[in-house]
Amino acid sequence: MPRAPACGVDHKGMNPLRLAVLGSTGSIGRQTLEVIRSLGERFRVVGLAGGRNVTLLEEQVREFAPDLVWSDDEARRSTLTAASRSPKARWTAMTEMAVDPDVDLVVIGTVGRAGLEPTLAALRAGKVVALANKEVLVMAGPVVMEAAAEGGGELRPIDSEHSAIWQCLWGEDCQGIRRIILTGSGGAFRDRPLEELAKVTPEEALRHPVWQMGRKITVDSATLINKGFEAIEARWLFDVPFERIDIVMHPESVIHSLVEFTDGCLKAQMGPPDMRLPIQCALCYPERVALSAAPRLDLALLGTLHFAPPDLRRYPCLGLALDAGHRGGTYPAVLAAADEVAVEHFLGGHIGFMDIPAALEDALSAHRGTADASLEAVLAADAWARRRADEWVKARV
């Protein structure tokens, strides 16, 4: 599980912690840079890697003057490196950026498979990795944890649920964990009649009632597959058997997750639904640092909190994810890859919302999985599942 070394942040005149932010133009990346701005000289951004939003990436490069720059748009290579005020600015692929000797901590804010190789490389190089990418541990949990053990790298969770579990376990004997309880808001359609779900639009799916997140994770929240992903992640992050991880619906999103111990006591981590809080926790650990821009939680004003078991009729993707987690081996990699393809097609208007679980069920049913969780097996399963899901969609359009 994530451990507790010295933070490395120096706020008393020593060197700042040097960060590379992968996925800097996405939701997590933007909020990471917002936290960094608020904390002054504690950090120095030495690497920025973005996706398709090259205009925003260029603005970030001009502001933070990183030495290392990368984008999906190879044609903008010269423009982006020239935008940095650093005399050492150079174009650097994400995996190379993650192992650069001038990088202390790598924020993985990318979506999907793109985060896997940089995460493995950083951990093998002994770096601290602040991980927001769900698919990395879902598709290759054993490989990732082995890389951390071999290289001496450290994982710090950014997801609000895993950050909550991590914080509940500070100072605890982890052998005393009876179960982990993940909470979920229910997403955009938690109150929508079941018969209407087939007709909902991508625009509706992206209107999350509580959180401000990227497009992929917002749709995953609407299908609740994100909770299945998080259960698989928690199994690897905290070394807890999968059957001892539960999920409960909590629409207010104030309790971010709980840990029950063998003596019957429970710990819950609470706070407003603001991703800057778990991001700052991962960056500044083990320090607690004031974040002036963050809202404060007023329990008296809030009044009542609600909890309920998840309804698998409303959220069939959750059931598929939990089944893949129980099967293990290459099934979680197939789940993550097929979901990435299906969500992309849904957002593109090619399939309906309830076609997402159908595409996942097709891929998982057709997959001939093995217990082999090597990187080669995981990547092969990922490639197969992407082809299968894409062919399933094309056969329907």
N, C-alpha and C positions, 0 to 999 in steps of 0.2 A: 504494500500500500504506500501512498505518498508519505515521505518521511520528513524530518524536521531539522535540516541543516541551518547554518547561519544564513540570513537573508542575502547578504552581499550588498545590500543597499547602504550607501553611506550618505547620511544627511548632516554630517558634522565636519565636512571639509575634505573627505577622502574622495576616491573616484566614484562616479555614478555607475549604476548597473547598466550594462550595455545590452540593448534589446534588438532583436529582429522580429518584425511583425509580418507574418505571412497571412495574406488575405486582408491587407490593410484597408481596402476599399469596401469590404463587407461590413455587416452590422457589428460583429465582434471587433473587427479591426478599427472601425471608426470610434467605438466606445473605448477601446484600449488607448487610442491616441488622446481621447478626451481626458481620461484618467491621468495620463502622462503629463498633459498640459497643466493639470491642476496641482501636480506634485513638484513642479519646478525642476530643480537640479538633481533630484534623486535618480533620474534616468537619462540615458542618452540613446536615441534611436539610431542605430548604425545600419539597419537593413529594413527595407520596405518592399514587399512583393504584393502586387495587386492583380486583379483579373481584367474584366472588360471595361471597367470604368476608368479609362486612361486619363480623362480630364481631372477627376478627383485625385488620382494617384500623382499626377504632375503637381497639383496644389500641395499635397502632402510632402512630396519630395522637396519642393521649394521651401516649405516651412521647416522641416526637420533636418535637411541637408545630410541624408544618409550616405555612407560610403558604398553601400550595396543596394542595387536597384534591380527589380525584375517585373515584367508584365507579360500577360498572355499575348499582347500585341508586339510582336518582334519588330514590326515596322517602325515603332516609336522608340526604339532603343536609344538612338542618339539624342532625341529630344528629351527623354526622361533623364538620362545621365547628365546631360548638360544643365538640367533644371536644378540639380543639387549644387549647393555652395561648397561642398566638400571637394578639395583638390584630388582626393583619392576615389572619387565616385566611379564605379564600374558596374557593368551589367553582370549579374551573378544569379544563376539558377537557384531555385528555392532549396534544393538539397545541399548545394554548396554553401549557400547562405547559412543554413542551419548548423554547419560544422566549422564556420569561419572562426579562427582563434580570437577575433575581436568581439565575438558574440558570447555573452554570459547566459542569456535567457531567450528562448524562442517561443513566441506566441503563435500557436497553430489555430488560426481563425478561418482557414479554408473550409470548403464544404466537400464531402465525399472522399473518393479515393485519392484525390490530389494531396491530402495531408499525410498519407501513410509513409512514403519514402523520406520526406523531411523529418518526420517524427522519429523514425527508426535511426536515421543518420545522427540526429542530435543526441539521442539517448546513448548510442554507441560511442559518441564522442564525449560523454560525460556532462552534457549540458542540462540545465534546468528547462523543462518543457511545460509551458502553461497551455493546457489542451482544451480547446472548445469543440473540436471536430469529433462528432459522435462516431462516425463510420470507422475511424482509425482503430478503436478498441473493439468495435462490433465485428469487423471483418477479420481482425488479426490480433485479438487480445493476447494469446499465448506468446506470439512472436514479439509483440511490443514489450511485454513484461520481461521476456528473456533478454531483449536488447538493453533494457534499463539495468538489469542485474549484471550483465556482462560488461557494460561500459561505465557503470557507476552513475548514469544519468538519473534525473529525478522528474517524476510526473506530478504536476499540480493541476487539479481540475478547475476549469472555469465554469462549466455548466452549473447553474444555480443549485440543482439537486445534489450533484456530487460534491460541490463546495460545501453544502450544508452537512453532508455525511462526514466529510473530512474534518470540518470544524467540530462536530459532535464527538469525534474520536480523539481530538487533541488531549493528550494526557491520560488516555484510557488504555487498558490492556485489551487488545483487539481479540484475544481469545475469548473474551466475555460477551461477544456479540451473539444475541439470539436471532435477531432478524434486522433487516434494513427495510424501511418503509419509504418508498418514493411517492411524492405527491404530484398530481397533475391537474391542470386547470380545466381540461376538457376541450380547449380550442374553440374555434369560431362557431361550431355547430352543436355545441353541447346541449342546447335547448331546442334545436330544430326537429320537427317531426320526422321520424325515420323514413316515411314515404317520400319526403322531399329531398333526401340527400342525393339521389341520382341526378337531380337537376341543378344543384348548386354550381356556381361559376367560380373560376379562379379568383376573381376580384373579391367575392364573398369569403372565400377560404383564406385570403390574406388579411382579413380584418380580425386579428386576434383581439379578444376582449380585454386582455390584461397586458401582455408583453409586446415590446417592439423588437422584432427579430428579422432575420433574413427570410427571403421567399421560401427556400426549401424547408427550413426548420418550421416555418409558420404552417405550411401545408402538412408537414409531419405531425405537428401538434393537433391539427384538425382531424387527422386520421388516428391519432394517438399512438402511431408507431414509434414516436419519439420516446414514449415510456418503455416500450419493449427494448429499444436501443439502450436506454439508460439502465435497465435491469442487467443487460448483458455487460455493459461497461462496468457497472458496480461490482459484478462478479469478479472481474479481473483487477480493478483498482483496489478493492478492499479484501480480496481473497476470501470471499464468502460464498458458500455453495448456492447455486442458482435457486434452489427450492426455498431458501431462506430470505428471498427478496420479494417483497409485496408491493402492490401499487394501490393507492387510494386516491379518489377524486377529491379535490379541494379547490373549488372555483375561485376563492379569494386570492390564492397564490401568496399567502403570507407565511405559512409554514412551508419551507422549501424541501425538507425531508426530515426523517426521524430515524433514530437508532434505538432498538430495544435491546437491553442487556439481560444476561442470564438471571439476574436477581429480580427481574420484572420491571425495573426502572426504565423510563424512556427519556431520551434527550431529543429536543427539537431545535432546529435553527430557524429563527424567524427574522423577517425584515421586509421592507417594501419590495415589490417586484421591479427591481432596477439592476440590470446586468453590470453596471459599473461597480457594484459592491463585490460580487464574486471575482470580477477581473482584478480589482485593487487588492483583494485578499490574496490572490495568487501571485501578484507582482511583489507585494510588500511583506509577505510571510517571512518570519513570524511576528512582525510588528502589526499593530492596529493603528492606522493613520486616519485622521479626520478627512472626510470627503465632503467639503462644504456644500457642493451642489446636489448631494443626494437627499431625497426626502426622508423625513423621519416617520416612524411607525407609531400611530396613536391608537392603541388597542381600545381605549374607552370610546373613541369616535367610531372605530370599526364595529364594535359591538359583538357580533356573532360570527363564528367561523363554522363552515359546513364541511362534512365529509361523507363520502359514499363509495361503495365498490364500483369499479368500472363496468359498464354494460357492453359486453362483447358483441351484441347485435348492432349497436351503434358504432362500435369500433372493431370491426373484424381484423384490421391490420394489427392491432395489439395482440389478438389471439395468435395470429400467424407468427409474430415476432417472438412471443413467449415460447411457442412450439419450437422455433428455430434455435432459441437459446437453450432449451432443454436437450435438443438433439446434438448441439455443439458441432465440432469438426468444421466442415466447410459450409454448413447451412447458414450460419449468420452472414458469411460473405455473400452468399447468393441473395439473401434477404436485403442486405444493404445496397447491392448493385442493382437489383431489380427495382427497388424503391426509387433509387436515384433516376433511373430511366423513366419509370412510370410517372413520377412527379413532374419531370421535365416535359413529358408529353401532355400531362394535364394542364400545366401552366401555359403550354403552347396551344391549347384548345383542341388537341387531337383526340382526347378521350375524356370521359366523364369522371366525376369524383369517385364513384363506386367502382369504376374500372381499375382503380389503383389496387385495391385488395385482390381483384380478380387476376390481375397481371402477376402479383406476388404469389398467389396460390398456384398459378400455372407453373411458374419457375421453380418453386419449392417442391411441387409434386413431381415434376419431371427430373429434378436433380438426383443424381446417384451419388450422394455424399459419402465421404469417408471420415474417419476419425483423425486423419492426417491434417494437422493445422500448421504445416510448414508454410513459409512465405510462398514457395512455388505453388503449392496446392491452393492456397488462398487466392493468389493472382489468377490462376487458371479458372477457379470457380467464379471469380469476379468477371472475367472476360466472357465466360460461357453465359452467365446470367444476364449480362448486358445484351448480348446477341439474342438470347431467348426472349427477353422482355421487349426488345425492339421489334422482333419478328411478330410477337403477339399483338402489339399495337398496330403494326402495318397490316396485319390480317383483318383487323377490325375497321380500318379506315377506308 
